[in-house]
Amino acid sequence: MSDAPDSKLYSRLLVIVRTGHSDCAALAHASALAQVSGATLLLRAFDDATEPLPAETATAWLSTTLARLASDGIQVEGELIARKPIQEAMLADIEALQPDLVVKELRRESALSRLLFTPEDWFLARRSPVPLLVIGEGSPGLPTRIVAAVDIASADGEDLLNQRIVDQARQLARHTGAELHLAHVFEPVIDVPEDATMQVMGTSPALIEELQALHRERFRLIADQLGVPDARRHLAVGRTDLALEDLCEQIGAQTLVTGRHDRRRLERFLMGSTSETLLSHARQNVLVVKAAVFD
């Protein structure tokens, strides 16, 4: 699967870092990916609001960083960004540059901050018109195994999103030589009316078993269509984000590829998002693929 013919080559990678952070895991990961792919690395360094560097220090850091990357044989260009608000400035650069992939390090946010404000990673996952790779707590090195998480729903656009998820996973696997796996999680929670009889039916083992069988069959059809070997198919049961993270740990996968839909603000508040939950702690690298470009 890693050398599928529909996997395109990377030509431009955008890496978002904080000014002065030379040991940034995202920069290390993007640099390694640029080396194996031959892509041009576009470095955009943003001031850290809590610890901004003096202009001269920031300029010297950028010059040194670009020289170091160039000495490693990487085609690189960089720029210091001081525009505010910072999230909008990041998005503006992504939209203007139109890279093949955006790479950034996980930005830790407190629970209170996530409640009051939209976290940086969530904002970019929702708004970025290109795939976003957030480097998590694991090794900044290139992945040896990648998990592409698909949904079995047959709703409008779902199959297209599944295809985009797998295409992006294949593209990354092609450059890194990683082994690609396919996953789906069955959550045995059923929304039922308040009627007592329906509640009993909704929680009955027989119904849950029947639903799991439907998920298993639908997942098999998707995997067959995508040409995924049986040994690399994983149907898990549980809460989606936790089950996917556990699966990655079990098989030694460093990168998880997941999709997200364009939802209205109220829907996001009520329903949440698996991709955003994963980005909140990112035990693995998380590559978020959008269903469609936002207006």
MARKOLZA-918429 format. One record per residue (C-alpha): y, z, x; residue number from 1. Coordinates in pm, whole numbers. Example, Ala and Ser with C-alpha at 12.3 -4.5 7.8 and 13.67 -1.06 7.14 Angstrom:
<recs>
<rec><y>-450</y><z>780</z><x>1230</x><pos>1</pos></rec>
<rec><y>-106</y><z>714</z><x>1367</x><pos>2</pos></rec>
</recs>
This chain:
<recs>
<rec><y>0</y><z>0</z><x>0</x><pos>1</pos></rec>
<rec><y>243</y><z>64</z><x>284</x><pos>2</pos></rec>
<rec><y>273</y><z>-304</z><x>375</x><pos>3</pos></rec>
<rec><y>304</y><z>-444</z><x>23</x><pos>4</pos></rec>
<rec><y>479</y><z>-783</z><x>22</x><pos>5</pos></rec>
<rec><y>739</y><z>-670</z><x>-233</x><pos>6</pos></rec>
<rec><y>872</y><z>-403</z><x>5</x><pos>7</pos></rec>
<rec><y>1209</y><z>-513</z><x>140</x><pos>8</pos></rec>
<rec><y>1350</y><z>-436</z><x>481</x><pos>9</pos></rec>
<rec><y>1630</y><z>-183</z><x>522</x><pos>10</pos></rec>
<rec><y>1946</y><z>-338</z><x>664</x><pos>11</pos></rec>
<rec><y>2208</y><z>-65</z><x>611</x><pos>12</pos></rec>
<rec><y>2152</y><z>311</z><x>591</x><pos>13</pos></rec>
<rec><y>2433</y><z>547</z><x>494</x><pos>14</pos></rec>
<rec><y>2405</y><z>901</z><x>626</x><pos>15</pos></rec>
<rec><y>2638</y><z>1171</z><x>489</x><pos>16</pos></rec>
<rec><y>2700</y><z>1467</z><x>718</x><pos>17</pos></rec>
<rec><y>2945</y><z>1750</z><x>762</x><pos>18</pos></rec>
<rec><y>3189</y><z>1697</z><x>1049</x><pos>19</pos></rec>
<rec><y>3075</y><z>1869</z><x>1366</x><pos>20</pos></rec>
<rec><y>2713</y><z>1922</z><x>1258</x><pos>21</pos></rec>
<rec><y>2534</y><z>1742</z><x>1543</x><pos>22</pos></rec>
<rec><y>2204</y><z>1918</z><x>1468</x><pos>23</pos></rec>
<rec><y>2202</y><z>1795</z><x>1107</x><pos>24</pos></rec>
<rec><y>1849</y><z>1718</z><x>987</x><pos>25</pos></rec>
<rec><y>1977</y><z>1427</z><x>777</x><pos>26</pos></rec>
<rec><y>2134</y><z>1265</z><x>1083</x><pos>27</pos></rec>
<rec><y>1810</y><z>1308</z><x>1281</x><pos>28</pos></rec>
<rec><y>1606</y><z>1160</z><x>996</x><pos>29</pos></rec>
<rec><y>1842</y><z>869</z><x>934</x><pos>30</pos></rec>
<rec><y>1857</y><z>794</z><x>1308</x><pos>31</pos></rec>
<rec><y>1478</y><z>782</z><x>1331</x><pos>32</pos></rec>
<rec><y>1462</y><z>558</z><x>1025</x><pos>33</pos></rec>
<rec><y>1728</y><z>327</z><x>1169</x><pos>34</pos></rec>
<rec><y>1531</y><z>298</z><x>1493</x><pos>35</pos></rec>
<rec><y>1205</y><z>196</z><x>1324</x><pos>36</pos></rec>
<rec><y>1370</y><z>-36</z><x>1072</x><pos>37</pos></rec>
<rec><y>1639</y><z>-193</z><x>1287</x><pos>38</pos></rec>
<rec><y>1896</y><z>-111</z><x>1019</x><pos>39</pos></rec>
<rec><y>2262</y><z>-44</z><x>1090</x><pos>40</pos></rec>
<rec><y>2348</y><z>323</z><x>1053</x><pos>41</pos></rec>
<rec><y>2668</y><z>397</z><x>863</x><pos>42</pos></rec>
<rec><y>2780</y><z>751</z><x>947</x><pos>43</pos></rec>
<rec><y>3026</y><z>921</z><x>715</x><pos>44</pos></rec>
<rec><y>3139</y><z>1269</z><x>818</x><pos>45</pos></rec>
<rec><y>3311</y><z>1489</z><x>560</x><pos>46</pos></rec>
<rec><y>3511</y><z>1803</z><x>627</x><pos>47</pos></rec>
<rec><y>3337</y><z>2127</z><x>541</x><pos>48</pos></rec>
<rec><y>3577</y><z>2301</z><x>303</x><pos>49</pos></rec>
<rec><y>3478</y><z>2643</z><x>438</x><pos>50</pos></rec>
<rec><y>3502</y><z>2553</z><x>809</x><pos>51</pos></rec>
<rec><y>3721</y><z>2244</z><x>861</x><pos>52</pos></rec>
<rec><y>3759</y><z>2127</z><x>1221</x><pos>53</pos></rec>
<rec><y>4093</y><z>2048</z><x>1384</x><pos>54</pos></rec>
<rec><y>4159</y><z>1672</z><x>1380</x><pos>55</pos></rec>
<rec><y>4123</y><z>1631</z><x>1757</x><pos>56</pos></rec>
<rec><y>3796</y><z>1823</z><x>1765</x><pos>57</pos></rec>
<rec><y>3657</y><z>1619</z><x>1475</x><pos>58</pos></rec>
<rec><y>3755</y><z>1290</z><x>1639</x><pos>59</pos></rec>
<rec><y>3596</y><z>1393</z><x>1969</x><pos>60</pos></rec>
<rec><y>3277</y><z>1497</z><x>1789</x><pos>61</pos></rec>
<rec><y>3254</y><z>1163</z><x>1608</x><pos>62</pos></rec>
<rec><y>3309</y><z>966</z><x>1928</x><pos>63</pos></rec>
<rec><y>3042</y><z>1163</z><x>2113</x><pos>64</pos></rec>
<rec><y>2794</y><z>1132</z><x>1824</x><pos>65</pos></rec>
<rec><y>2841</y><z>756</z><x>1792</x><pos>66</pos></rec>
<rec><y>2800</y><z>710</z><x>2168</x><pos>67</pos></rec>
<rec><y>2480</y><z>914</z><x>2166</x><pos>68</pos></rec>
<rec><y>2332</y><z>713</z><x>1879</x><pos>69</pos></rec>
<rec><y>2430</y><z>384</z><x>2041</x><pos>70</pos></rec>
<rec><y>2262</y><z>493</z><x>2365</x><pos>71</pos></rec>
<rec><y>1942</y><z>532</z><x>2165</x><pos>72</pos></rec>
<rec><y>1962</y><z>165</z><x>2070</x><pos>73</pos></rec>
<rec><y>2094</y><z>222</z><x>1717</x><pos>74</pos></rec>
<rec><y>2356</y><z>-8</z><x>1568</x><pos>75</pos></rec>
<rec><y>2600</y><z>245</z><x>1432</x><pos>76</pos></rec>
<rec><y>2950</y><z>276</z><x>1294</x><pos>77</pos></rec>
<rec><y>3120</y><z>592</z><x>1175</x><pos>78</pos></rec>
<rec><y>3422</y><z>735</z><x>1006</x><pos>79</pos></rec>
<rec><y>3573</y><z>1076</z><x>938</x><pos>80</pos></rec>
<rec><y>3649</y><z>1132</z><x>569</x><pos>81</pos></rec>
<rec><y>3907</y><z>1387</z><x>457</x><pos>82</pos></rec>
<rec><y>3968</y><z>1264</z><x>102</x><pos>83</pos></rec>
<rec><y>3939</y><z>1509</z><x>-185</x><pos>84</pos></rec>
<rec><y>3763</y><z>1587</z><x>-410</x><pos>85</pos></rec>
<rec><y>3473</y><z>1556</z><x>-171</x><pos>86</pos></rec>
<rec><y>3205</y><z>1453</z><x>-423</x><pos>87</pos></rec>
<rec><y>3419</y><z>1170</z><x>-556</x><pos>88</pos></rec>
<rec><y>3497</y><z>1061</z><x>-200</x><pos>89</pos></rec>
<rec><y>3126</y><z>1047</z><x>-117</x><pos>90</pos></rec>
<rec><y>3054</y><z>842</z><x>-427</x><pos>91</pos></rec>
<rec><y>3342</y><z>604</z><x>-353</x><pos>92</pos></rec>
<rec><y>3199</y><z>534</z><x>-6</x><pos>93</pos></rec>
<rec><y>2851</y><z>473</z><x>-148</x><pos>94</pos></rec>
<rec><y>2987</y><z>230</z><x>-405</x><pos>95</pos></rec>
<rec><y>3204</y><z>51</z><x>-150</x><pos>96</pos></rec>
<rec><y>2938</y><z>21</z><x>123</x><pos>97</pos></rec>
<rec><y>2637</y><z>-51</z><x>-104</x><pos>98</pos></rec>
<rec><y>2373</y><z>58</z><x>152</x><pos>99</pos></rec>
<rec><y>2000</y><z>24</z><x>92</x><pos>100</pos></rec>
<rec><y>1956</y><z>401</z><x>109</x><pos>101</pos></rec>
<rec><y>2176</y><z>713</z><x>124</x><pos>102</pos></rec>
<rec><y>2050</y><z>1000</z><x>342</x><pos>103</pos></rec>
<rec><y>2197</y><z>1349</z><x>328</x><pos>104</pos></rec>
<rec><y>2094</y><z>1706</z><x>397</x><pos>105</pos></rec>
<rec><y>2022</y><z>1952</z><x>117</x><pos>106</pos></rec>
<rec><y>2340</y><z>2132</z><x>15</x><pos>107</pos></rec>
<rec><y>2253</y><z>2488</z><x>-81</x><pos>108</pos></rec>
<rec><y>2430</y><z>2615</z><x>-392</x><pos>109</pos></rec>
<rec><y>2409</y><z>2960</z><x>-553</x><pos>110</pos></rec>
<rec><y>2277</y><z>2995</z><x>-908</x><pos>111</pos></rec>
<rec><y>2625</y><z>3095</z><x>-1023</x><pos>112</pos></rec>
<rec><y>2779</y><z>2792</z><x>-855</x><pos>113</pos></rec>
<rec><y>2524</y><z>2561</z><x>-1017</x><pos>114</pos></rec>
<rec><y>2610</y><z>2714</z><x>-1354</x><pos>115</pos></rec>
<rec><y>2987</y><z>2675</z><x>-1316</x><pos>116</pos></rec>
<rec><y>3007</y><z>2353</z><x>-1115</x><pos>117</pos></rec>
<rec><y>2797</y><z>2041</z><x>-1065</x><pos>118</pos></rec>
<rec><y>2619</y><z>2076</z><x>-730</x><pos>119</pos></rec>
<rec><y>2690</y><z>1807</z><x>-474</x><pos>120</pos></rec>
<rec><y>2331</y><z>1678</z><x>-463</x><pos>121</pos></rec>
<rec><y>2305</y><z>1669</z><x>-844</x><pos>122</pos></rec>
<rec><y>2633</y><z>1480</z><x>-868</x><pos>123</pos></rec>
<rec><y>2518</y><z>1212</z><x>-625</x><pos>124</pos></rec>
<rec><y>2170</y><z>1190</z><x>-779</x><pos>125</pos></rec>
<rec><y>2331</y><z>1126</z><x>-1118</x><pos>126</pos></rec>
<rec><y>2601</y><z>886</z><x>-1001</x><pos>127</pos></rec>
<rec><y>2482</y><z>705</z><x>-689</x><pos>128</pos></rec>
<rec><y>2404</y><z>337</z><x>-760</x><pos>129</pos></rec>
<rec><y>2150</y><z>333</z><x>-474</x><pos>130</pos></rec>
<rec><y>1853</y><z>560</z><x>-398</x><pos>131</pos></rec>
<rec><y>1939</y><z>902</z><x>-255</x><pos>132</pos></rec>
<rec><y>1717</y><z>1071</z><x>5</x><pos>133</pos></rec>
<rec><y>1785</y><z>1444</z><x>37</x><pos>134</pos></rec>
<rec><y>1631</y><z>1601</z><x>346</x><pos>135</pos></rec>
<rec><y>1471</y><z>1932</z><x>256</x><pos>136</pos></rec>
<rec><y>1339</y><z>2230</z><x>444</x><pos>137</pos></rec>
<rec><y>1056</y><z>2051</z><x>623</x><pos>138</pos></rec>
<rec><y>1057</y><z>1861</z><x>951</x><pos>139</pos></rec>
<rec><y>1338</y><z>1604</z><x>995</x><pos>140</pos></rec>
<rec><y>1081</y><z>1365</z><x>1141</x><pos>141</pos></rec>
<rec><y>962</y><z>1056</z><x>958</x><pos>142</pos></rec>
<rec><y>698</y><z>1111</z><x>687</x><pos>143</pos></rec>
<rec><y>328</y><z>1050</z><x>737</x><pos>144</pos></rec>
<rec><y>252</y><z>1082</z><x>363</x><pos>145</pos></rec>
<rec><y>471</y><z>997</z><x>65</x><pos>146</pos></rec>
<rec><y>413</y><z>1089</z><x>-300</x><pos>147</pos></rec>
<rec><y>557</y><z>866</z><x>-574</x><pos>148</pos></rec>
<rec><y>578</y><z>1058</z><x>-903</x><pos>149</pos></rec>
<rec><y>555</y><z>845</z><x>-1218</x><pos>150</pos></rec>
<rec><y>583</y><z>913</z><x>-1591</x><pos>151</pos></rec>
<rec><y>318</y><z>789</z><x>-1833</x><pos>152</pos></rec>
<rec><y>557</y><z>752</z><x>-2130</x><pos>153</pos></rec>
<rec><y>581</y><z>400</z><x>-2268</x><pos>154</pos></rec>
<rec><y>943</y><z>440</z><x>-2381</x><pos>155</pos></rec>
<rec><y>1192</y><z>160</z><x>-2316</x><pos>156</pos></rec>
<rec><y>1268</y><z>139</z><x>-1945</x><pos>157</pos></rec>
<rec><y>1000</y><z>386</z><x>-1836</x><pos>158</pos></rec>
<rec><y>764</y><z>126</z><x>-1692</x><pos>159</pos></rec>
<rec><y>1057</y><z>-34</z><x>-1512</x><pos>160</pos></rec>
<rec><y>1155</y><z>302</z><x>-1366</x><pos>161</pos></rec>
<rec><y>797</y><z>361</z><x>-1252</x><pos>162</pos></rec>
<rec><y>802</y><z>24</z><x>-1078</x><pos>163</pos></rec>
<rec><y>1133</y><z>108</z><x>-907</x><pos>164</pos></rec>
<rec><y>997</y><z>445</z><x>-792</x><pos>165</pos></rec>
<rec><y>688</y><z>284</z><x>-640</x><pos>166</pos></rec>
<rec><y>889</y><z>-1</z><x>-486</x><pos>167</pos></rec>
<rec><y>1120</y><z>248</z><x>-312</x><pos>168</pos></rec>
<rec><y>824</y><z>455</z><x>-196</x><pos>169</pos></rec>
<rec><y>656</y><z>142</z><x>-60</x><pos>170</pos></rec>
<rec><y>973</y><z>38</z><x>116</x><pos>171</pos></rec>
<rec><y>999</y><z>373</z><x>292</x><pos>172</pos></rec>
<rec><y>627</y><z>373</z><x>371</x><pos>173</pos></rec>
<rec><y>647</y><z>24</z><x>518</x><pos>174</pos></rec>
<rec><y>909</y><z>132</z><x>771</x><pos>175</pos></rec>
<rec><y>749</y><z>464</z><x>861</x><pos>176</pos></rec>
<rec><y>380</y><z>371</z><x>841</x><pos>177</pos></rec>
<rec><y>329</y><z>656</z><x>593</x><pos>178</pos></rec>
<rec><y>36</y><z>678</z><x>354</x><pos>179</pos></rec>
<rec><y>148</y><z>635</z><x>-6</x><pos>180</pos></rec>
<rec><y>9</y><z>844</z><x>-294</x><pos>181</pos></rec>
<rec><y>75</y><z>825</z><x>-669</x><pos>182</pos></rec>
<rec><y>114</y><z>1135</z><x>-888</x><pos>183</pos></rec>
<rec><y>169</y><z>1234</z><x>-1248</x><pos>184</pos></rec>
<rec><y>198</y><z>1584</z><x>-1397</x><pos>185</pos></rec>
<rec><y>75</y><z>1679</z><x>-1741</x><pos>186</pos></rec>
<rec><y>271</y><z>1969</z><x>-1887</x><pos>187</pos></rec>
<rec><y>57</y><z>2136</z><x>-2160</x><pos>188</pos></rec>
<rec><y>358</y><z>2243</z><x>-2369</x><pos>189</pos></rec>
<rec><y>398</y><z>2090</z><x>-2712</x><pos>190</pos></rec>
<rec><y>707</y><z>2106</z><x>-2931</x><pos>191</pos></rec>
<rec><y>591</y><z>2182</z><x>-3285</x><pos>192</pos></rec>
<rec><y>765</y><z>2278</z><x>-3611</x><pos>193</pos></rec>
<rec><y>810</y><z>2644</z><x>-3700</x><pos>194</pos></rec>
<rec><y>537</y><z>2617</z><x>-3960</x><pos>195</pos></rec>
<rec><y>259</y><z>2860</z><x>-3862</x><pos>196</pos></rec>
<rec><y>-21</y><z>2609</z><x>-3922</x><pos>197</pos></rec>
<rec><y>143</y><z>2348</z><x>-3700</x><pos>198</pos></rec>
<rec><y>198</y><z>2609</z><x>-3428</x><pos>199</pos></rec>
<rec><y>-172</y><z>2689</z><x>-3426</x><pos>200</pos></rec>
<rec><y>-257</y><z>2319</z><x>-3404</x><pos>201</pos></rec>
<rec><y>-1</y><z>2262</z><x>-3132</x><pos>202</pos></rec>
<rec><y>-147</y><z>2531</z><x>-2909</x><pos>203</pos></rec>
<rec><y>-513</y><z>2458</z><x>-2979</x><pos>204</pos></rec>
<rec><y>-729</y><z>2382</z><x>-2674</x><pos>205</pos></rec>
<rec><y>-875</y><z>2077</z><x>-2851</x><pos>206</pos></rec>
<rec><y>-534</y><z>1915</z><x>-2897</x><pos>207</pos></rec>
<rec><y>-423</y><z>1996</z><x>-2544</x><pos>208</pos></rec>
<rec><y>-748</y><z>1849</z><x>-2410</x><pos>209</pos></rec>
<rec><y>-694</y><z>1534</z><x>-2617</x><pos>210</pos></rec>
<rec><y>-340</y><z>1495</z><x>-2489</x><pos>211</pos></rec>
<rec><y>-453</y><z>1546</z><x>-2131</x><pos>212</pos></rec>
<rec><y>-712</y><z>1272</z><x>-2180</x><pos>213</pos></rec>
<rec><y>-438</y><z>1039</z><x>-2304</x><pos>214</pos></rec>
<rec><y>-227</y><z>1118</z><x>-1997</x><pos>215</pos></rec>
<rec><y>-526</y><z>1062</z><x>-1771</x><pos>216</pos></rec>
<rec><y>-600</y><z>720</z><x>-1923</x><pos>217</pos></rec>
<rec><y>-237</y><z>609</z><x>-1920</x><pos>218</pos></rec>
<rec><y>-202</y><z>722</z><x>-1559</x><pos>219</pos></rec>
<rec><y>-516</y><z>528</z><x>-1467</x><pos>220</pos></rec>
<rec><y>-373</y><z>212</z><x>-1622</x><pos>221</pos></rec>
<rec><y>-44</y><z>254</z><x>-1433</x><pos>222</pos></rec>
<rec><y>-225</y><z>317</z><x>-1104</x><pos>223</pos></rec>
<rec><y>-451</y><z>14</z><x>-1160</x><pos>224</pos></rec>
<rec><y>-148</y><z>-203</z><x>-1231</x><pos>225</pos></rec>
<rec><y>24</y><z>-82</z><x>-915</x><pos>226</pos></rec>
<rec><y>-288</y><z>-124</z><x>-704</x><pos>227</pos></rec>
<rec><y>-318</y><z>238</z><x>-591</x><pos>228</pos></rec>
<rec><y>-661</y><z>336</z><x>-447</x><pos>229</pos></rec>
<rec><y>-851</y><z>606</z><x>-638</x><pos>230</pos></rec>
<rec><y>-834</y><z>846</z><x>-345</x><pos>231</pos></rec>
<rec><y>-453</y><z>840</z><x>-357</x><pos>232</pos></rec>
<rec><y>-416</y><z>913</z><x>-729</x><pos>233</pos></rec>
<rec><y>-330</y><z>1267</z><x>-835</x><pos>234</pos></rec>
<rec><y>-309</y><z>1396</z><x>-1191</x><pos>235</pos></rec>
<rec><y>-182</y><z>1754</z><x>-1187</x><pos>236</pos></rec>
<rec><y>-133</y><z>2008</z><x>-1466</x><pos>237</pos></rec>
<rec><y>155</y><z>2253</z><x>-1492</x><pos>238</pos></rec>
<rec><y>532</y><z>2261</z><x>-1466</x><pos>239</pos></rec>
<rec><y>632</y><z>1928</z><x>-1321</x><pos>240</pos></rec>
<rec><y>854</y><z>2035</z><x>-1031</x><pos>241</pos></rec>
<rec><y>621</y><z>2314</z><x>-912</x><pos>242</pos></rec>
<rec><y>309</y><z>2100</z><x>-951</x><pos>243</pos></rec>
<rec><y>462</y><z>1816</z><x>-749</x><pos>244</pos></rec>
<rec><y>575</y><z>2048</z><x>-472</x><pos>245</pos></rec>
<rec><y>231</y><z>2212</z><x>-459</x><pos>246</pos></rec>
<rec><y>65</y><z>1870</z><x>-444</x><pos>247</pos></rec>
<rec><y>284</y><z>1765</z><x>-152</x><pos>248</pos></rec>
<rec><y>188</y><z>2081</z><x>35</x><pos>249</pos></rec>
<rec><y>-182</y><z>2035</z><x>-42</x><pos>250</pos></rec>
<rec><y>-201</y><z>1678</z><x>92</x><pos>251</pos></rec>
<rec><y>61</y><z>1719</z><x>364</x><pos>252</pos></rec>
<rec><y>323</y><z>1489</z><x>213</x><pos>253</pos></rec>
<rec><y>673</y><z>1528</z><x>355</x><pos>254</pos></rec>
<rec><y>858</y><z>1309</z><x>104</x><pos>255</pos></rec>
<rec><y>850</y><z>1305</z><x>-276</x><pos>256</pos></rec>
<rec><y>989</y><z>1004</z><x>-464</x><pos>257</pos></rec>
<rec><y>1099</y><z>1075</z><x>-819</x><pos>258</pos></rec>
<rec><y>1310</y><z>907</z><x>-1087</x><pos>259</pos></rec>
<rec><y>1589</y><z>1014</z><x>-1314</x><pos>260</pos></rec>
<rec><y>1727</y><z>876</z><x>-1638</x><pos>261</pos></rec>
<rec><y>2090</y><z>835</z><x>-1734</x><pos>262</pos></rec>
<rec><y>2137</y><z>1117</z><x>-1985</x><pos>263</pos></rec>
<rec><y>2445</y><z>1232</z><x>-2167</x><pos>264</pos></rec>
<rec><y>2601</y><z>1560</z><x>-2053</x><pos>265</pos></rec>
<rec><y>2465</y><z>1760</z><x>-2350</x><pos>266</pos></rec>
<rec><y>2114</y><z>1622</z><x>-2300</x><pos>267</pos></rec>
<rec><y>2123</y><z>1722</z><x>-1932</x><pos>268</pos></rec>
<rec><y>2237</y><z>2073</z><x>-2028</x><pos>269</pos></rec>
<rec><y>1967</y><z>2119</z><x>-2292</x><pos>270</pos></rec>
<rec><y>1677</y><z>1938</z><x>-2124</x><pos>271</pos></rec>
<rec><y>1750</y><z>1975</z><x>-1755</x><pos>272</pos></rec>
<rec><y>1611</y><z>1734</z><x>-1498</x><pos>273</pos></rec>
<rec><y>1300</y><z>1748</z><x>-1283</x><pos>274</pos></rec>
<rec><y>1480</y><z>1568</z><x>-1001</x><pos>275</pos></rec>
<rec><y>1768</y><z>1818</z><x>-1012</x><pos>276</pos></rec>
<rec><y>1529</y><z>2115</z><x>-1014</x><pos>277</pos></rec>
<rec><y>1355</y><z>1970</z><x>-710</x><pos>278</pos></rec>
<rec><y>1690</y><z>1924</z><x>-537</x><pos>279</pos></rec>
<rec><y>1777</y><z>2289</z><x>-599</x><pos>280</pos></rec>
<rec><y>1528</y><z>2406</z><x>-335</x><pos>281</pos></rec>
<rec><y>1375</y><z>2089</z><x>-184</x><pos>282</pos></rec>
<rec><y>1064</y><z>2218</z><x>-14</x><pos>283</pos></rec>
<rec><y>1004</y><z>1853</z><x>79</x><pos>284</pos></rec>
<rec><y>1236</y><z>1558</z><x>126</x><pos>285</pos></rec>
<rec><y>1327</y><z>1421</z><x>-219</x><pos>286</pos></rec>
<rec><y>1408</y><z>1054</z><x>-276</x><pos>287</pos></rec>
<rec><y>1575</y><z>1009</z><x>-616</x><pos>288</pos></rec>
<rec><y>1560</y><z>666</z><x>-781</x><pos>289</pos></rec>
<rec><y>1776</y><z>593</z><x>-1083</x><pos>290</pos></rec>
<rec><y>1657</y><z>418</z><x>-1394</x><pos>291</pos></rec>
<rec><y>1975</y><z>210</z><x>-1404</x><pos>292</pos></rec>
<rec><y>2315</y><z>195</z><x>-1246</x><pos>293</pos></rec>
<rec><y>2573</y><z>414</z><x>-1415</x><pos>294</pos></rec>
<rec><y>2879</y><z>250</z><x>-1565</x><pos>295</pos></rec>
</recs>
